[in-house]
Amino acid sequence: MGASDWFSASYAEGREKFLAAAAAAGAGVTSFKNSERGPDGGALFTDVAWAGPEDAASVLLTCSGTHGVEGFCGSGAQVATFRSGLARDLPKGTMLVAVHAINPYGFAWVRRVNEDNVDLNRNFVDHAAGHPANAPYDEVHPLLVPADWDGAAKAAADRGIQNYIQSRGLAAFQAALSGGQYDHPDGIFYGGREPTWSNRTLHQVLDRFLRGKRRVAFIDYHTGLGPSGFGEIICTHKPGTPGYHRAKEWFGDVTSPDDGSSASAPIQGFISSAFERELKDCELTAIAIEYGTQPVPEVLEAVRADNWLHLHSDPASELGRKVKAQVRRAFYTETDLWKEQIWARANEVSRKCLTLLGRP
């Protein structure tokens, strides 16, 4: 069986393959039902599979679908984890927990965001402490959500974006958008004003599987930035912290959005922020693996198009189908080579995590 066999063409197929792979590996499974439905009317779930003793001192936690559509990649890597035998070959005293489709709505509807138009990887701020401002985003927001997608408003907005990029640079435009914003619910990279269903669900997973553990390694699968097929290891700890130094020691070639070495711009509300706040006495090592697909301008345009579509049009229309195909291409490359690259990197990183988690 080749790597491409572990990947799926839809959320429903991905879920079916994940549950079957977990069962074949003898893993336990628990499921959380989302209140929304998929485009086919089907129910949506976040499924959690685990292998190894629940009283293990160390846990490797993997997560797919934080940015819904990016679940095509992460789901395949998680299915491969169980099908390859990795989950049966755990070091003594370690446990594997795989959270499949933490944002099932986005996965099913081929969107980065959840059912509330929230970017889950911006939602894990401390909401009680207030929400950070993003003045650069405020400036470009009107350009991102034009009244039409094929007329004068779109053309004028495109000119405004090009003027912004020419005067300040693509990196500044990317940072203004992807850094996260909390004041425009109809915009992109919106972090929300309260914890989402997915946020609350992940906290339930944390409470059940991570409380009291000595060591936890966290891998979050992402796509859309960097060279095609390359899996950049992004450390989500701040530079200079113990988690950052540990990630550097473990993997060597890790990058950080905060020091400019990553393809990702600095952001707030990482999903791993929940673990940092809640697991104070745990040796936590949190990373994201970011796999490249298309150039940044094309990826950002796909996100913008999808946001416009769900605000102003019908995903089932001819234009809607074109936009969905555009979004899918931006976050998932449907070639055997790309899928093999995804699994090779995921396998390498997962095995290294398990080895280091299992040390005395």
N, C-alpha and C positions, 0 to 999 in steps of 0.2 A: 504493500500500500504506500503510495507516494504522498508527499506533503499536501498536494492539492486536494486529496480526498478528505482531508480534515476540515477544509473550509466549506462555507455554505453560501447559497445564493439568496437567502432570506433569513430574517430573524427566526421564523418558525422552523426552518431546516436546521439552523444553528442550534436552537434549543433542543431539537430532537437528537441531533448528533451528540451534544454535550451530555444529555441525560443518559443516552445509551453508552457513551464512553465511560462515564462515571460508574454506571451499573456494572459494566464489564470488568472494571478495575476493583470492584467490591467497595466502592466509596459510599459513604452516607450522603444523603441529599435532603435539603430542606428548601422550600419555595415560598416566595413572597409575591402575592398577587397585586398588580397595579390596577387602579380603578378604570383606566382607559382601555380602549380596544385598538387593535391594529387595523391597517387599511382593508384587510380582508374580513374584519369583524371578529378576529380571533382574540382570545384572552392574552394578556401580557404578564410575564413573570420575571422576577429576578430569582435565579436558582443558585444555591450554594452547595457545592460538593466538597467533602473532606475525606482525607485518607490519613491513616496513622492514629496513634492514641490521642484522645481528647485531653488527657492530662499531660501531654508532652510539654517540655519546658520551652521549646522553640517552635515557631510557626512561620511558614512561608505562605503569604497571602497574595494571590494574583487577582486582578480585576479587569474585566472587559466591558466595553460599551459605556465608559464614562461619558464620552461624546458619541452617543447612540450609533451613528453610521460607522464609527471607527470600530464597532463591535464585529464587523466582518473579519477584521484582522485578529482582534483579541480572542474571539470565539474559536477561530481556527487554532491559535496557539494553545488554548486551554484544552480543546479536544485532543490535540496532539500530546499534551502532557499526560493524559490518561491512556491514550492508545499506544504511546511509545514505550510504556512500562516505567516511566519515570516515577509515577505515583506509587508504584509497588516497591520501589527501590529506595525508600527513605532511610536516611541515617537514624540510628537509635536516638530516641528522645526528641524527634521532630515530627511535625504534622504539616500537611499541605491543605490549604483551604483555597478554593477557586470560586470567586464571585462572578457568575456569568450574567452579563447584560444588566449592570446596575442601573442603567437608563434604558429599560426595554422599549419605552415609547419611541425614543429617538432611533433605536436600532430598527424597529419595525417600520417606522415612517421614513427612514433614510434621512434623518436630521441629526445635527450635532446636539441640539437642545432637547429638553424634556417637554412634557405636556404643558408646562407653564412658560415656554419660551426661555427657560433658564439654562444657562451654561453650567452644568454641574461642577465643573472644575474651577468655577468662580464662586460657588455657593457655600463653601466651607469656611467662610469668615466667621468671626464672632459677631453674630447679628445683634446681640444685646449691647455691644460696644459702639454701634453705629456703623455706617457704611461709607467707605472712602469715596472721595470725589475723583473724577477723571475729566479734567477740563479739556484736554486734547480731543477726547471722544465727543464731548458736548459740541465741539466746534464742527466735527465732520458728520455728526448724526444726521442732519437733514439731507446730506448727500447720499447716505446709505439706504434710505427708505423713500425713494421717489414715488410719485403718484402712479406712474406707469412704468412698464418694463420694455416698451418698444416704441416710445414716442418722444416728445419734446422734453418732458420732465426727466426721463432717463438720460437723454443726451446731455442736458445741462448738468445733471449730477455727475456724469462721467467726466465732463470737462473740469468740474470743480475738484474732483479727486485727482485727476492728472496734474492740475495746477498745484495742489497740495504736495504731491509726491515730487514734482519738479523743484519746488522751493525748499522742501524740508527733507526729502529722501524717503525711499521705500521703507527703511527701517523705522523711521519715525511714524509713518502711517501704520505699519504693522503694530507697533507698540501702542499707538493710540487706540486701536481696535481691540487687540487681543489681551491687553492688560486687564480688561474687565471693567464693567461699569454697572452702576446700581440705581440710575435715575431714569432710564428709558426702557420701560417694559416691552416696547415694540421694537427695540433695537437688537443689535447682535452683541454677542459676548456679555449678555445681561446676567448678573450674578444673583438676582432675586433679593427680596427683602426679608425672607425667612427661610428656615430649612425646608427643602423640598421633600417629597416622598422618598426619593432615592437617598437623600441625606439621612433621613430618619431610619431608613432600612439598613444603611451601612452601619449606623450606630447599633442597631440590634445585632448585626454580625459581630461587631467589635465586642459588645458585651458578652456574647456567648463564647467566642473563640479566642479572644486576645487578652482579656482581663487576667492579670496575675502571671502572664508569661514572662520568661526571662529575656528572650530574644524574639524579635519579630522582623522579618524582611518583607517589604511590600513592593510589588511590581504592578504598575498600571500601564496597560497597553494603549498606545496612541498612534495615529497616522496623520500625515498631511504636511510635515515639515522636513526639510533636508533632502539629500540625494535619494533617488528612487531605490527602495529596498534596503537602504542602510538603516540599521537600528541604533540610533544615538541613545546613549544611556544618560539621562538627565537626572541629576540629583535634586530632589525637591526640598532638601534641608538648606538653610541659609549657610553661605560660606563661613567657615570658622567654627561651626558647631560640631559637636562630637559625631552626629550622624553624617555630616558632610565629610569629615576626615575618614570615617569608617568606609563610606562609599568609595572614596578615592583609593583607600587601601585595598578594598575588595576588587575593584574593577579597573583602576588605573586611568582609563580614558573617559571618565565621567565629565559631563559639562554642567554648567549652572546658568540659568537665565539671569541671575543677579550679577554675574561678573562679565557678562557679554560673550561667553564662550559657547552658548547654546544657540540652536536655530530658533528656539522659543524666546519670545520677549518676556520680561519679568511680569509675573501675574500674582494676584492675591486670591486666596480661597481654594488653593490646591486641595484635592480630595484627601491627601495625606495629612493635611492640617488637623483633621479630627484625631488622628492617631497621636500626633505630637502633643495635643492638648490633653488627651485622655490617658495616655500611657506614660505617665511621668517617670515611673520606676523601671521602665522597660528599655532594653538596648534596641532601639529602632533604627532600621536602615531602609529608607524609602527612596525609590527611584521610579521614573517613567521610562519606558522604551518608546522612542519616537521614530516611526518608520516613514521615510520619504515617499512621496507619490508624484506630485506635479509641482511646478514652480509656485512660489508664494502668491503672486498676483492672481493666478488661476484658482487657487484654493480659496482665497479671500472673496473672489468674485462669485464662486459657487455658494459660499456661506451667505453672501448678500442676496443672491438670487433666491435661495431657499427661504430666507426671511421675508422677502417681498411676496413670494408665492403664497405663503401661509397667512400673510396679512391681507392680500388683495385679490387672490385668485383661487383656482380649484386645482389641487394636486392631480386630480383625475383627468384634467383637460389635456389637450395636445401640448400646450406650453408647459403645463405641470409635469408631464412625462419627460419632456426635454430637460427641464430643470432637475428633476430627480436623477436622471442619467448623468447630468453634469456633476451633481453632488456626489454620486456614487464613485465616479471616476476620480474625483478630487481626494477621496479618502480610501479607496480600495482599488488596487491594480490587479486585474483578473488574468494574470499570467502564471504559469507554473513556476517560472524562475522567481518571481516576486514572492510567491507563497513559500517557496523553499528557503529564501532569504529570511523571511519572517520567522519560520520555525527554527532555522539554524541559530539565529541570535537568541531567540527565546529559550531554546534548549541549553545553550551555553550559559546564559545568565542564571537560569533557574537551577541548574546543576551546581554552579558555583555558590549560589545562595544556600542551597541545602547542605553542601559540604561545610561551609563556614558556620552555619547555624548548628550543625551537629558536632562541632568541636567541643572538647571538654571545657 
